[in-house]
């Protein structure tokens, strides 16, 4: 394939190549699937292993406040600062699903009311609210999201067209797992509050990808999986719980947390568990901040995504972008579709024959490729993916096109 001009200097290329060597990623694998689960950097994992050794040297004493407790609380503080929140409002949970259970299982819904969400929320989020709706005799209403929307206002208008005086909870994503759409959280939260509804935000893909300012936006609940774009150890996440709910809301898993207490640690993972991973969340934040999340990581990753989208539009025949252009409504996730194409078969071929990891999902009824680019990826990784996709589409048409 012909060489493509890259919008990056040799110095920058060498810098990011060195960063890539700080991960355990296999040589020869192009990992474009960090949206599902991100790889943690070696310095983070090695720090967690060192802490685990300390705990195991005296597990009863060292897992407590004297050794690990202070490190976990430091991680809570760092996560809160990174997301524009107060530490007392941030609970440490396993993932977004656990975090979303806090409002789903805790909020008292009134019979005859409604829960409003889009038709592109994460499947487990849809199912948990549908379950709670059945048990509390409320209706779940779903908003068809435009794909892609022309403006943030179009997203707000879509929700506004479906919200009613019966809406008690409005659930929406900050970054949609389907297409990578970055939604206007402040405006959607204001819409919910103006209509008397609670604003519940799924931020699984946002933290570590886009700027987050929870308290400035006024969200009631905001959950995220920090093992995705923040690259924290697996099974770490956060949920923000606004002040009015800190002491009044029952935790989804009960234990010592049944007593009223105005701190989000009531909603932390409860019982005996490995606290080194949550201390590692703080190490993961330090790692990205030391590189320069705002000044280096985010610009580089936005550049990778822009380059990928340009190549898809220029070189992939029949491709149609499903994520809006520009950093206001998109981040490090790129999504597109190819009409009549078996995307899941291509995903399989990409891994088995090219060692390229990508994902295919659905945006409503539309099948889409979802390509995740992070700072451990390179422009050459994107070239590899585009060249492989072009080859498969050209030589395997009978296999990958469903209408052939």
Secondary structure, DSSP 8 states (H G I E B T S, - for coil): ------SS-HHHHHHHHHHHTTB---TT-EE--TTT----BHHHHHHHHHHHHHHHHSHHHHTSIIIIIHHHHHHHHHHHHHTT--GGGEEEESSHHHHHHHHHHHS---TT-EEEEETTS-HHHHHHHHHHHHHHT-EEEEE---TT-SSHHHHHHHHHTT--TTEEEEEEESB-TTT--B--HHHHHHHHHHTT-EEEEE-TTTBTTB---HHHHT-SEEEEETTSSS---SS-EEEEE-GGGTTTS--SS-SGGGS--SSGGGGS--SS--THHHHHHHHHHHHHHHH-IIIIIHHHHHHHHHHHHHHHHHHSTTEEE-S-SSTTS--SEEEEEETTB-HHHHHHHHHHHH-EE-EEEEETTEEEEEEE--TT--HHHHHHHHHHHHHHHHH-HHHHBTT-
